[in-house]
Amino acid sequence: MAEGDIIGLVARDTVETHFAESVAAMIPGKRRDPGMPVRAGTTLTGERCRDLFEIQLAARLLDVAARRLREQGEGFYTIGSAGHEGNAAVAAALRVTDPALLHYRSGAFYLTRSAQAGRLAEEGLRDVLLGLTAAAEEPIAGGRHKVFGHPDLAIIPQTSTIASHLPRAAGLAFAIERARKLGVSGSPWPAGSIAVCSFGDASANHASALSGLNTAAYCAYQGLPMPILFVCEDNGIGISVRTPPGWIEAAGHPLIPRFRADGCDLPEAYDVARQAVEHVRTRRSPAFLHLRTVRLMGHAGSDVESAYRAPREIAADLARDPLVATARVLVAAGLAGPDELLGRYESLREHVLKLAMECTRRPRLGSAREVMEPLAPRHPAQVAAQAARRAADREALFGGVPPEREGPLTIAQAVNRTLTDLMGAHPGIMVFGEDVARKGGVYGVTRGLLKRFGAGRVFDTLLDEQSILGLALGSGTSGLLPIPEIQYLAYLHNALDQIRGEAATLRFFSKGAYRNPMVVRVPGYAYQKGFGGHFHNDNSVAALRDIPGLVIASPARPDDAAAMLRTCVAAAAADGEVCVFLEPIALYHTRDLMDAGDDGWLSAYVPPARWAETHVPIGRGRSYGDGRDLTIVTFGNGVRMSLRAAIRLTAEGYGCRVLDLRWLSPLPVDDLLRAADLTGRVLVADETRASGGVSEGVLAALADHGFTGRVARVTSRDSFVPLGDAAAHVLLSEAEIEAAARKLLG
């Protein structure tokens, strides 16, 4: 044969040699009817066992091909599925329409699901090989990463190695039933679907894994439908760190039923997986499948296992090779002979390697534009049209008094009325978070929404930011439009990877085939009186601003808050945007601009007839004043402080204008350059920190676009925000803005 005889071929690694020698030594048993169980005590038929063995074999050879490609400099990923091929049994127990979020060793699951969908075996193989070679034709990520995913297979791509997809999986399972209960059309999951989420034993220890499991148990405990199967593929080691024997059996949530199977024994894995799936599907409640596996070929192609594992440990895993075990079952049942299986291994090996080489000749991403294309595919005209969408009967929605007839509103009131308008127009919107329902939010911003829209759409969550965002992620993937609240900006950092690693990457790694639209409301910034300390006054947004494609809205005025919230929801609906909506706590209930009682910080609510003309596109700032001496660039609380300073300077004869950025990502660069050129002097008043603050981005944008005028900045200090009056020592002040402006004016 082209690659030579398997037996005795020294160029092949220990795993391949062991398979060949083990199979060659097998003695065929009496032939069973292929339509009957392949052995006593199982429901797996001989015919189905043969089919799954073929898939296990193909998955193993993909790992062989990955290492061959890497050696030749043509492949870029070698974390394989060798030893985990028993997950083919899990896929076989599921429906092809059951959404799956997979562990990175789920090659056999992927190939099984592909076959279940009626695709040719070569199609599944090619999908994976195109991913290994970073080919632009790869069907899910398009060469951006090697992931398991396909829009036609209900496999949602995951790049996670640390189980950060478990909160999303719990959210998805929650949304399967919630979307149906709300009567929302557009859910991709048929009635009776369940979610499946697989991960490794080492990942089971991560906080995000515990969040996902706990959220599922929490919902089930309250009688809420939560049809999810968690599958822990336990090979006993995470890279080089051993999982203590028995740990996965002992760990896990006590309220989630357990099913245990030997993943190296295909009939057993198949039977137990079917039982676990049946439990979840009929009871609409979670289950945990502990699948004991082995890891063969090391962690990845570059991994030298002998550096940290004793030879006897490696040999023990090799002795449990699931491919050898399935071959033994088939031979014992007389359904295949050793020579037949070895011949099939060899012919398929040659085919896979040939197919791999063909994939190396396929085009790869050739430019930054191609790479970044799925990041933020924005359609401003569609967003503007969506932003003008209104409820059919607003009079009834607002109890006969729509907000445009209430008189001027505060920011808190404007956000509340806008949420009401949006929920009336979009039946798929859900508002949730800590204290948002019965209490109406710590600051009353969501007050009345529960009574108006019911607990199906407005509800309190458990106190866990990862779970809140996970619910949003899964809901967005399921045709709903979530508006979760993170109670304070400082709390968002507890769960930032749910936005960075999960929400913001989904479009990128699925070429837009999957998306998780959401608008994350976050009360933030500092300056609130009588309610203090760092965790209620936080001015750090740097970790958000460097997330590619993320939209960050930062309204300072009530009318902007209303218009920008409508824009964010419209962008989520039209383009699948992930938006963070930062609401300045200290301005929530502010009424005055200069003097007590002047009501200068209130705004009338714009009626729907004017929503189109007052639409605020993403990335557009707002200018105040027409002065030609100085431009003060700011946002958030800085807008009020800067306007007060500008009014005083204008009274002295200086020509000042204030540019409210409004959007921190993307920055309104065109508006910034226009305002800067009009005055030739720019002062950036930034309430975030000097290091990593927004002003760095503003100054960089000016420099990058060739602005040659004078620039300066004033910022808050590189400090956490302390309690009480001490905060004034480290936060940007109105006096500092005015002093810096006078200095720049000369």
C-alpha positions, 0 to 999 in steps of 0.5 A: 500500500502507498503508506506501507504495511501498518504492522511493523511500520516503525515510522508510525507512533506507538498508538498506531502500532499498538492498534495494529498489533492488538487487532492482528492478535484478535480471534473472531467469535461466532457471527451475530445477526448485525441487526441484533445487539452486538453483545448481551446486555446492550441496545447497540446493534452490530450494524450501528456498532460498525457504523460508529467504529468507522467514525471512531476510526476516522476521528483517530486518523484526523489526529494522525493527519494533524500531526503529519500536517504540523510536521510539514508546516501545513497544519496549525492545530494538533489538540486531538480526540485520540482516546475520546472517540467514545463521544461518538456514542453521545452524538448517536444518542441525540437528535441532529437538531439538539444544539451542541457546545463541544469540548475540543476533543469531540472529533468523533461527536462531530463526525457522527453528527455530520453522518446523522445529518445525511452528509457524506463521510468525506464532508465531515472529514474535510470540514475538520481538515480545512480547519487544521490547515486554516483554509478560508473555505472551512465551513464555520470559522473560515480559517480563523480558528480550528473549532468544531461547528456547523450551522447545519448541524446545530453545533455552536463553535466553541474556542474554550479550553476552560469550560467558559461555554458552560454558562452559555449552554445553561442559558441556551437550555433555559431559552429553548423553553422560554422562547416557546413560552413567550411565543417568540418565532425565530428560535432555531431549536425544534420542540423537545430539543435539549442542549448538550455541553461537553468539557474535560475533567480539568476544566470542570474545576473552573469557576465558569464550569461551576457557574454553569452547573449551579445555574442549571441546578438553581433553575431546576430547583425552582421547577423551571425547564432546564433541558441540558446534558453536561458531559464530562470527558474525564481522561484524568489529566489536564495537560500535565496536571493529574486529576485526583482519582475519583474527583469527578465522581465526587465533585459536581452539583448534588442536585444534578443526577449523575450517569456514569459510563466507560467511554472506552467501551462503546456499547456501555457508553451508548446505553448510558448516553441514551439513558441520560438523554432520555432523562433530560428530554422527558423531564426537561431537567439537567443531567451530568454524564461522566464519561471516563476516557483516556488521552492518547498521543499527549495533550497536543502534537508538541507535547512530550508526555514522557517528561511528566508521565511514567511509562506505566501510566502511558501504557495503562491508557494505551491498554484502554484504547477505545478504538481497540476496544470497539474492534474487539467487540466487532471481532468477538461478535463475528462482524469483522475479521482482524484483516478486514479491520486492519485493511480498512484502517490502512485504506482510510488512513491513506484517504485521510492523508491524501485529503489532508494534502488537498486541503493544504492547497486551498486558499487561506485568509489573505488580508486583514479585511478578510480576517476581520469581516465577521467582527462587526458587519454593521448595516446602519440603514437597517439599524435606523429602521429598527430603531424607529420600531414601536409598539402597536398600542403605546397608549395602552402600554403606558396606561394612557399616559405615554412618556412624551406627555409626562414632561421632562425626565431624568436619565433613570426615567428615560431609560425606564420608559425606553425599556418599556417602549422596546419591550412593547415593540419586541416580544423577544426582549427579556430584562433580567439581573440581580434585583431588577424585577420586584425591587425594580433595580437598586436605582429604580430604573427597571421599576414597573417592568415586572408588573407590565410584562410579567415574570416570563420577561422580567425576572431576578437572577441568582447572584452570579455575573457569569450566570447572568451573562451566560443566560444572555448568551444562550438566549441570544443564540436562541432567537431572543433579545436579552437585556441583562443588567450587571448591577455595578461596573466593578461587578462586570470584571468578575465575568468579563470573559463571558463578553470577551471570550464568548459573546464577542467571538461568536460571530468571528468564529462562525462567520456570522452563522451564529450570533448572540445579540444582547445589550448589557446594561451596566450602572457605572462610573463614580461620583455618586454621593453617600453610597460608596467605596470602590465596588459601587464607584468604578471608573475602569473601562479599559478591559471593555474597550480592547474587545474587538467588535464590542459596542460601548455606549455611554450616554450622559443626557436623558434624551441620548440615553433613550435614543442610544438604548434604542440604537443598541437594541436595533443593532442587536436585532439587525446585526447581532451586535453585543453592546455594553450600555454604561449608565452614569449612576451619579447622573441617574436622578440629576435634574439641574445643570448650573443652579438648583431648580434650573432643570437643565439636566432634564429632557423631554421624551421624544415621541415615536414620530420623531425617533427617525430624525433623532436617531443616534447612529453608533459612533456619532458624538454630540457637540454643544456650543459653537466656540472657536477657541477650545474643544473639550472632549469628554463623556459620562459625568465629564459632560456635565462638568465640562459644560459647567466649565465651558459656560463660565469660560464663555461668559468671560469671552472665550469661545468653547465647545464641548464634544460628548463622545457618547460612544467609547467603542467605536469612538466617533473619530470623524466628529472628533477630528471635525471639532478639533479642527474647528478650534485647533485646541483640544482638552480631553476631560476623562473621568477614567484613569490616566493609564488605560483610560479613554483619553489614550484612545482619543489622543491616539486618534488625533495623532493617527489622523494628523491633528497638529493643534495643541492637546492636553488631558485631565483624568482621574488618578491611577487609583481605585475609588475610596470611600466618602470624601476621599474619592475627590482626591483621585477623581477628575474634578470640575475645577481641574477641567477649568484650570486645564482649559485656561492653561490651554487657552493661554 
